[in-house]
């Protein structure tokens, strides 16, 4: 059985090297069919300089929503050629895992983006069933050029 820590590390390594639109099939290697990915950030409307995108804290429910949501994030918020993870720690047990890492990127509209993240995962049936993503929201807000609501 694959350990939650290995699933989480594999998912982040895949996303760091993935095309801008990860497919359902690609994500199914790591994510459970009914995965819940929760963000503890509500940025509302982000002015990308090329239009706006809405990012809310209700996250993604189900693998199809994860594929669509990650595609939106990676294609509208970041320049995929200038996106990388800098990993600090991975740890976990038989059910839970956590990763602490830094995202170093360029936004889709050319600004520098750098922020610290923690991603906590719970595994079920050999796949990640729940994810909780934490980040410095004030730092993200300042770098992502959040539009007024």
Backbone as CSV, one residue per row, in Angstrom:
resi,resn,N_x,N_y,N_z,CA_x,CA_y,CA_z,C_x,C_y,C_z
1,UNK,0.833,-1.190,0.000,0.000,0.000,0.000,0.874,1.250,0.000
2,UNK,0.514,2.220,-0.822,1.268,3.468,-0.896,0.983,4.325,0.325
3,UNK,2.033,4.841,0.922,1.904,5.686,2.103,1.374,7.067,1.717
4,UNK,0.571,7.693,2.582,0.058,9.032,2.294,1.157,10.044,1.972
5,UNK,2.280,9.955,2.660,3.389,10.874,2.404,3.892,10.734,0.971
6,UNK,3.985,9.506,0.475,4.448,9.270,-0.893,3.422,9.754,-1.921
7,UNK,2.126,9.579,-1.630,1.075,10.084,-2.520,1.133,11.609,-2.610
8,UNK,1.283,12.266,-1.461,1.323,13.725,-1.428,2.553,14.252,-2.161
9,UNK,3.696,13.645,-1.903,4.919,14.060,-2.593,4.788,13.828,-4.095
10,UNK,4.246,12.688,-4.487,4.038,12.397,-5.902,3.112,13.403,-6.564
11,UNK,2.029,13.770,-5.879,1.088,14.746,-6.417,1.767,16.092,-6.643
12,UNK,2.507,16.567,-5.651,3.169,17.872,-5.787,4.262,17.840,-6.854
13,UNK,5.016,16.757,-6.927,6.030,16.644,-7.985,5.372,16.639,-9.361
14,UNK,4.248,15.918,-9.484,3.517,15.896,-10.747,3.027,17.304,-11.107
15,UNK,2.398,18.000,-10.165,1.866,19.336,-10.448,2.977,20.328,-10.787
16,UNK,4.127,20.177,-10.177,5.250,21.060,-10.473,5.816,20.866,-11.872
17,UNK,5.571,19.704,-12.450,6.071,19.393,-13.791,4.949,19.171,-14.804
18,UNK,3.720,19.401,-14.387,2.567,19.063,-15.225,2.299,20.123,-16.282
19,UNK,1.551,19.728,-17.286,1.043,20.723,-18.219,0.057,21.623,-17.472
20,UNK,-0.364,22.699,-18.100,-1.261,23.634,-17.417,-2.638,23.048,-17.148
21,UNK,-2.969,21.943,-17.780,-4.273,21.323,-17.579,-4.124,19.857,-17.176
22,UNK,-3.875,19.575,-15.885,-3.761,18.173,-15.480,-5.091,17.464,-15.717
23,UNK,-5.043,16.291,-16.293,-6.273,15.563,-16.623,-6.763,14.747,-15.432
24,UNK,-8.009,14.368,-15.525,-8.631,13.499,-14.534,-7.837,12.199,-14.420
25,UNK,-7.431,11.657,-15.558,-6.699,10.388,-15.574,-5.353,10.532,-14.866
26,UNK,-4.659,11.630,-15.130,-3.365,11.855,-14.476,-3.539,12.026,-12.972
27,UNK,-4.538,12.784,-12.566,-4.762,13.020,-11.140,-5.243,11.767,-10.414
28,UNK,-5.897,10.852,-11.131,-6.437,9.649,-10.485,-5.343,8.734,-9.943
29,UNK,-4.117,8.950,-10.364,-3.005,8.188,-9.787,-2.819,8.545,-8.308
30,UNK,-3.194,9.769,-7.949,-2.960,10.273,-6.597,-4.248,10.511,-5.809
31,UNK,-5.297,10.968,-6.493,-6.500,11.446,-5.816,-7.638,10.432,-5.885
32,UNK,-8.376,10.339,-4.786,-9.570,9.507,-4.709,-10.662,10.135,-5.577
33,UNK,-11.549,9.332,-6.077,-12.647,9.791,-6.940,-13.444,10.934,-6.308
34,UNK,-13.716,10.851,-5.005,-14.528,11.880,-4.342,-13.687,12.799,-3.438
35,UNK,-12.463,13.055,-3.845,-11.549,13.903,-3.076,-12.179,15.268,-2.773
36,UNK,-11.867,15.789,-1.592,-12.254,17.154,-1.218,-10.972,17.938,-0.975
37,UNK,-10.741,19.007,-1.779,-9.557,19.860,-1.646,-10.043,21.208,-1.139
38,UNK,-9.709,21.531,0.102,-10.181,22.755,0.750,-9.051,23.773,0.843
39,UNK,-9.377,24.999,0.467,-8.433,26.115,0.572,-8.863,26.996,1.728
40,UNK,-7.920,27.380,2.552,-8.237,28.295,3.637,-7.833,29.699,3.228
41,UNK,-8.409,30.126,2.112,-8.170,31.455,1.557,-9.343,31.769,0.647
42,UNK,-9.818,32.982,0.714,-10.870,33.426,-0.191,-10.383,34.734,-0.793
43,UNK,-9.820,34.637,-1.991,-9.275,35.819,-2.634,-10.338,36.600,-3.386
44,UNK,-11.504,35.992,-3.589,-12.538,36.669,-4.350,-12.103,36.828,-5.794
45,UNK,-12.160,38.034,-6.292,-11.831,38.314,-7.681,-10.364,38.706,-7.784
46,UNK,-9.623,38.027,-8.640,-8.222,38.349,-8.882,-8.128,39.024,-10.241
47,UNK,-7.571,40.218,-10.259,-7.377,40.941,-11.509,-6.058,40.480,-12.114
48,UNK,-6.135,39.699,-13.182,-4.933,39.110,-13.774,-4.277,40.022,-14.802
49,UNK,-4.893,41.155,-15.090,-4.380,41.997,-16.157,-4.861,41.502,-17.509
50,UNK,-5.410,40.304,-17.540,-5.968,39.698,-18.758,-7.395,39.266,-18.459
51,UNK,-8.072,40.021,-17.626,-9.400,39.638,-17.177,-9.334,39.274,-15.705
52,UNK,-10.423,38.742,-15.187,-10.468,38.397,-13.771,-10.793,36.921,-13.594
53,UNK,-10.398,36.390,-12.446,-10.714,35.016,-12.067,-11.188,35.033,-10.627
54,UNK,-12.117,34.146,-10.295,-12.613,34.075,-8.931,-12.031,32.843,-8.244
55,UNK,-11.436,33.055,-7.075,-10.882,31.965,-6.283,-11.511,32.057,-4.903
56,UNK,-12.327,31.070,-4.552,-13.026,31.059,-3.271,-12.509,29.933,-2.395
57,UNK,-12.866,30.003,-1.111,-12.369,29.011,-0.163,-13.215,27.747,-0.102
58,UNK,-14.203,27.585,-0.976,-14.977,26.355,-0.919,-14.251,25.188,-1.567
59,UNK,-13.162,25.445,-2.271,-12.307,24.387,-2.785,-12.939,23.576,-3.895
60,UNK,-12.451,22.350,-4.047,-12.881,21.459,-5.118,-13.433,20.180,-4.493
61,UNK,-14.576,19.722,-4.980,-15.167,18.474,-4.505,-15.243,17.505,-5.675
62,UNK,-14.475,16.416,-5.595,-14.441,15.412,-6.646,-13.254,15.617,-7.571
63,UNK,-12.838,14.540,-8.188,-11.634,14.570,-9.024,-11.825,15.442,-10.269
64,UNK,-13.039,15.477,-10.828,-13.283,16.324,-12.001,-13.163,17.801,-11.643
65,UNK,-13.695,18.182,-10.482,-13.587,19.572,-10.027,-12.126,19.933,-9.748
66,UNK,-11.351,18.985,-9.215,-9.919,19.231,-8.990,-9.204,19.476,-10.315
67,UNK,-9.480,18.646,-11.306,-8.835,18.820,-12.609,-9.184,20.182,-13.208
68,UNK,-10.457,20.561,-13.166,-10.884,21.847,-13.722,-10.307,23.016,-12.929
69,UNK,-10.357,22.915,-11.605,-9.856,23.999,-10.760,-8.356,24.188,-10.869
70,UNK,-7.609,23.087,-10.869,-6.158,23.192,-11.009,-5.783,23.742,-12.377
71,UNK,-6.534,23.356,-13.393,-6.285,23.902,-14.735,-6.481,25.413,-14.743
72,UNK,-7.550,25.887,-14.090,-7.798,27.328,-14.007,-6.659,28.026,-13.269
73,UNK,-6.262,27.478,-12.136,-5.207,28.109,-11.336,-3.897,28.170,-12.118
74,UNK,-3.508,27.040,-12.717,-2.220,27.009,-13.403,-2.228,27.763,-14.728
75,UNK,-3.371,27.879,-15.376,-3.392,28.577,-16.669,-3.689,30.062,-16.542
76,UNK,-4.475,30.472,-15.540,-4.849,31.884,-15.425,-4.024,32.663,-14.418
77,UNK,-3.453,31.987,-13.427,-2.725,32.705,-12.388,-1.215,32.685,-12.559
78,UNK,-0.673,31.625,-13.140,0.780,31.481,-13.213,1.276,31.296,-14.638
79,UNK,2.505,31.719,-14.865,3.214,31.392,-16.100,3.765,29.977,-15.877
80,UNK,3.274,28.967,-16.607,3.691,27.589,-16.343,5.181,27.340,-16.571
81,UNK,5.828,28.182,-17.340,7.263,28.019,-17.573,8.096,28.585,-16.432
82,UNK,7.465,29.322,-15.545,8.166,29.936,-14.412,7.440,29.630,-13.106
83,UNK,7.268,28.344,-12.864,6.590,27.870,-11.663,7.383,26.706,-11.098
84,UNK,7.697,26.778,-9.797,8.383,25.639,-9.180,8.077,25.580,-7.689
85,UNK,8.231,24.384,-7.161,8.110,24.148,-5.732,9.503,24.023,-5.143
86,UNK,9.679,24.541,-3.943,10.895,24.325,-3.162,10.428,23.618,-1.888
87,UNK,10.711,22.328,-1.780,10.194,21.531,-0.678,11.063,21.681,0.564
88,UNK,10.382,21.817,1.716,11.068,21.889,3.013,10.956,20.546,3.744
89,UNK,9.712,20.040,3.903,9.490,18.815,4.666,8.293,18.041,4.130
90,UNK,8.379,16.718,4.238,7.246,15.822,4.052,7.225,14.908,5.265
91,UNK,6.071,14.696,5.853,5.986,13.765,6.961,4.580,13.211,7.053
92,UNK,4.425,12.089,7.730,3.101,11.506,7.848,3.105,10.159,8.520
93,UNK,1.896,9.580,8.596,1.724,8.251,9.174,0.885,7.413,8.209
94,UNK,0.153,6.440,8.712,-0.625,5.540,7.852,-1.859,6.189,7.228
95,UNK,-2.338,7.289,7.813,-3.559,7.929,7.321,-3.342,9.362,6.851
96,UNK,-2.480,10.108,7.532,-2.281,11.529,7.238,-0.862,11.818,6.780
97,UNK,-0.732,12.873,5.993,0.582,13.360,5.571,0.516,14.873,5.462
98,UNK,1.673,15.508,5.528,1.753,16.962,5.377,3.024,17.311,4.607
99,UNK,2.935,18.394,3.878,4.083,18.923,3.150,4.182,20.403,3.459
100,UNK,5.405,20.843,3.686,5.673,22.273,3.860,6.594,22.674,2.718
101,UNK,6.183,23.706,1.967,6.932,24.067,0.766,6.728,25.529,0.406
102,UNK,7.552,25.990,-0.503,7.479,27.350,-1.030,7.156,27.259,-2.509
103,UNK,6.263,28.119,-2.968,6.007,28.271,-4.400,6.793,29.489,-4.865
104,UNK,7.587,29.304,-5.898,8.343,30.390,-6.525,7.872,30.437,-7.973
105,UNK,7.261,31.560,-8.349,6.627,31.602,-9.666,6.586,33.021,-10.208
106,UNK,6.142,33.083,-11.438,5.796,34.346,-12.070,4.308,34.258,-12.378
107,UNK,3.580,35.329,-12.098,2.160,35.319,-12.411,1.966,35.360,-13.919
108,UNK,0.768,35.048,-14.349,0.452,35.060,-15.785,0.599,36.459,-16.373
109,UNK,0.578,37.483,-15.523,0.701,38.864,-16.001,2.070,39.457,-15.701
110,UNK,3.032,38.586,-15.308,4.425,38.995,-15.227,4.966,39.416,-13.880
111,UNK,4.179,39.349,-12.817,4.671,39.707,-11.490,5.348,38.509,-10.822
112,UNK,6.279,38.809,-9.936,6.923,37.763,-9.140,5.943,37.297,-8.068
113,UNK,5.920,35.976,-7.820,5.100,35.410,-6.748,5.944,34.418,-5.965
114,UNK,5.956,34.600,-4.649,6.672,33.692,-3.760,5.889,33.602,-2.471
115,UNK,5.611,32.367,-2.023,4.820,32.212,-0.809,5.064,30.844,-0.188
116,UNK,4.822,30.766,1.112,4.951,29.522,1.867,3.596,28.835,1.962
117,UNK,3.604,27.501,1.851,2.387,26.698,1.893,2.564,25.512,2.829
118,UNK,1.452,25.031,3.355,1.371,23.739,4.030,0.166,23.031,3.427
119,UNK,0.361,21.796,2.999,-0.715,20.983,2.441,-0.822,19.724,3.288
120,UNK,-1.993,19.507,3.868,-2.251,18.342,4.710,-3.187,17.417,3.944
121,UNK,-2.892,16.126,3.974,-3.690,15.150,3.231,-4.109,13.999,4.134
122,UNK,-5.292,13.467,3.840,-5.754,12.239,4.481,-6.021,11.234,3.376
123,UNK,-5.477,10.035,3.535,-5.622,8.994,2.510,-6.703,8.001,2.895
124,UNK,-7.317,7.427,1.847,-8.300,6.363,2.005,-8.231,5.489,0.765
125,UNK,-8.194,4.198,0.948,-8.182,3.241,-0.165,-7.020,3.475,-1.131
126,UNK,-5.866,3.864,-0.600,-4.679,4.024,-1.435,-4.613,5.298,-2.254
127,UNK,-5.499,6.261,-1.984,-5.505,7.543,-2.688,-5.771,8.669,-1.695
128,UNK,-5.444,9.887,-2.076,-5.715,11.043,-1.232,-7.203,11.359,-1.314
129,UNK,-7.870,11.361,-0.157,-9.310,11.615,-0.093,-9.635,13.036,0.348
130,UNK,-8.753,13.640,1.124,-8.979,15.007,1.588,-7.663,15.773,1.578
131,UNK,-7.750,17.032,1.198,-6.597,17.934,1.221,-7.015,19.248,1.864
132,UNK,-6.146,19.792,2.709,-6.355,21.093,3.319,-5.129,21.933,3.002
133,UNK,-5.332,23.038,2.306,-4.210,23.872,1.850,-4.187,25.187,2.627
134,UNK,-3.025,25.471,3.219,-2.827,26.688,4.004,-1.712,27.514,3.368
135,UNK,-1.870,28.824,3.371,-0.838,29.706,2.839,-0.939,31.061,3.503
136,UNK,0.070,31.877,3.318,0.074,33.237,3.832,-0.805,34.070,2.897
137,UNK,-2.057,34.271,3.294,-3.017,34.924,2.404,-2.736,36.409,2.204
138,UNK,-2.203,37.084,3.205,-1.872,38.499,3.034,-0.763,38.654,1.997
139,UNK,0.237,37.805,2.103,1.334,37.848,1.129,0.823,37.540,-0.282
140,UNK,-0.029,36.531,-0.392,-0.605,36.186,-1.694,-1.454,37.338,-2.226
141,UNK,-2.263,37.921,-1.368,-3.129,39.033,-1.745,-2.314,40.183,-2.340
142,UNK,-1.216,40.508,-1.707,-0.363,41.615,-2.181,0.302,41.298,-3.520
143,UNK,0.678,40.045,-3.719,1.404,39.686,-4.952,0.495,39.355,-6.122
144,UNK,-0.735,38.916,-5.839,-1.645,38.524,-6.904,-2.521,39.670,-7.402
145,UNK,-2.334,40.874,-6.835,-3.059,42.044,-7.351,-4.562,41.822,-7.250
146,UNK,-5.045,41.593,-6.021,-6.454,41.307,-5.815,-7.282,42.551,-6.102
147,UNK,-8.343,42.363,-6.890,-9.238,43.460,-7.243,-10.166,43.755,-6.070
148,UNK,-10.636,44.970,-5.986,-11.605,45.346,-4.949,-12.922,44.630,-5.187
149,UNK,-13.571,44.200,-4.121,-14.867,43.508,-4.246,-15.972,44.535,-4.343
